[in-house]
Amino acid sequence: MTNEMPKRLPTVKHNGEKYFIDWRLQEFRPVDRPFESIPFDSELGRKIDEMPEPRTDANPIENNVTVTCSSCGKLLFVGSENEARHLAIYCEDCLR
């Protein structure tokens, strides 16, 4: 058993109705009737799929970060948190 919190599925709005997007099951589900499923590959599913990409909360790991030396202020790194995750970033001038 895992201790992970449940994740909220992204939603998309089509013709005034909101649908959950379940990538794992490859289906849309109306928010107000979540037990009703609409396969991605059905006629309605294809119509819903023509809608713009759903907006989800930004993933903080993809946020851009800037790292500067605390001693001399030299710019050391610009990129995403994901890119910086396993880097050892230090200033070659200050050796910090």
One Martini backbone bead per residue (centre of mass of N, CA, C, O) as a GRO file, in nm:
protein
   96
    1MET     BB    1   0.096   0.036   0.022
    2THR     BB    2   0.047   0.368  -0.036
    3ASN     BB    3   0.102   0.730   0.053
    4GLU     BB    4  -0.049   0.851  -0.170
    5MET     BB    5  -0.216   1.092  -0.309
    6PRO     BB    6  -0.469   1.175  -0.473
    7LYS     BB    7  -0.541   1.259  -0.806
    8ARG     BB    8  -0.649   1.501  -1.009
    9LEU     BB    9  -0.817   1.527  -1.284
   10PRO     BB   10  -0.836   1.657  -1.567
   11THR     BB   11  -1.012   1.910  -1.757
   12VAL     BB   12  -1.288   1.961  -1.991
   13LYS     BB   13  -1.476   2.172  -2.212
   14HIS     BB   14  -1.801   2.074  -2.365
   15ASN     BB   15  -2.084   2.216  -2.430
   16GLY     BB   16  -2.091   2.307  -2.105
   17GLU     BB   17  -1.925   2.046  -2.024
   18LYS     BB   18  -1.754   1.862  -1.787
   19TYR     BB   19  -1.445   1.665  -1.818
   20PHE     BB   20  -1.274   1.404  -1.752
   21ILE     BB   21  -0.928   1.292  -1.790
   22ASP     BB   22  -0.843   0.948  -1.864
   23TRP     BB   23  -0.552   0.810  -1.960
   24ARG     BB   24  -0.550   0.520  -1.852
   25LEU     BB   25  -0.856   0.456  -1.979
   26GLN     BB   26  -0.927   0.626  -2.231
   27GLU     BB   27  -1.131   0.863  -2.100
   28PHE     BB   28  -1.427   1.026  -2.055
   29ARG     BB   29  -1.591   1.214  -1.775
   30PRO     BB   30  -1.842   1.335  -1.626
   31VAL     BB   31  -1.844   1.520  -1.347
   32ASP     BB   32  -2.162   1.462  -1.267
   33ARG     BB   33  -2.097   1.151  -1.413
   34PRO     BB   34  -1.834   0.947  -1.340
   35PHE     BB   35  -1.958   0.652  -1.442
   36GLU     BB   36  -1.951   0.776  -1.718
   37SER     BB   37  -1.822   0.671  -2.034
   38ILE     BB   38  -1.587   0.810  -2.292
   39PRO     BB   39  -1.426   0.716  -2.539
   40PHE     BB   40  -1.185   0.845  -2.731
   41ASP     BB   41  -1.288   0.648  -2.992
   42SER     BB   42  -1.541   0.807  -3.012
   43GLU     BB   43  -1.740   1.037  -3.137
   44LEU     BB   44  -1.742   1.219  -2.882
   45GLY     BB   45  -1.443   1.191  -2.811
   46ARG     BB   46  -1.341   1.333  -3.073
   47LYS     BB   47  -1.481   1.602  -3.016
   48ILE     BB   48  -1.345   1.662  -2.748
   49ASP     BB   49  -1.045   1.633  -2.861
   50GLU     BB   50  -1.066   1.910  -3.035
   51MET     BB   51  -0.996   2.048  -2.805
   52PRO     BB   52  -0.818   2.207  -2.611
   53GLU     BB   53  -0.595   2.186  -2.394
   54PRO     BB   54  -0.571   2.126  -2.082
   55ARG     BB   55  -0.562   2.284  -1.777
   56THR     BB   56  -0.301   2.276  -1.548
   57ASP     BB   57  -0.110   2.266  -1.309
   58ALA     BB   58   0.186   2.358  -1.251
   59ASN     BB   59   0.496   2.220  -1.258
   60PRO     BB   60   0.750   2.285  -1.042
   61ILE     BB   61   0.980   2.126  -1.194
   62GLU     BB   62   0.942   2.326  -1.462
   63ASN     BB   63   1.051   2.555  -1.333
   64ASN     BB   64   1.241   2.822  -1.347
   65VAL     BB   65   1.590   2.866  -1.269
   66THR     BB   66   1.829   3.063  -1.079
   67VAL     BB   67   2.188   3.055  -1.037
   68THR     BB   68   2.391   3.217  -0.796
   69CYS     BB   69   2.648   3.355  -0.653
   70SER     BB   70   2.682   3.465  -0.320
   71SER     BB   71   2.953   3.628  -0.361
   72CYS     BB   72   2.971   3.741  -0.689
   73GLY     BB   73   2.695   3.690  -0.882
   74LYS     BB   74   2.730   3.470  -1.071
   75LEU     BB   75   2.609   3.298  -1.333
   76LEU     BB   76   2.538   2.937  -1.328
   77PHE     BB   77   2.210   2.890  -1.380
   78VAL     BB   78   1.960   2.802  -1.639
   79GLY     BB   79   1.648   2.636  -1.560
   80SER     BB   80   1.513   2.361  -1.457
   81GLU     BB   81   1.466   2.168  -1.188
   82ASN     BB   82   1.504   1.905  -1.341
   83GLU     BB   83   1.787   1.974  -1.460
   84ALA     BB   84   1.919   2.045  -1.162
   85ARG     BB   85   1.886   1.800  -0.969
   86HIS     BB   86   2.198   1.648  -1.038
   87LEU     BB   87   2.363   1.900  -0.988
   88ALA     BB   88   2.684   2.054  -0.933
   89ILE     BB   89   2.675   2.380  -0.819
   90TYR     BB   90   2.951   2.605  -0.890
   91CYS     BB   91   3.203   2.836  -0.842
   92GLU     BB   92   3.508   2.876  -1.002
   93ASP     BB   93   3.604   3.144  -0.865
   94CYS     BB   94   3.510   3.066  -0.546
   95LEU     BB   95   3.446   2.765  -0.472
   96ARG     BB   96   3.099   2.751  -0.409
   0.00000   0.00000   0.00000
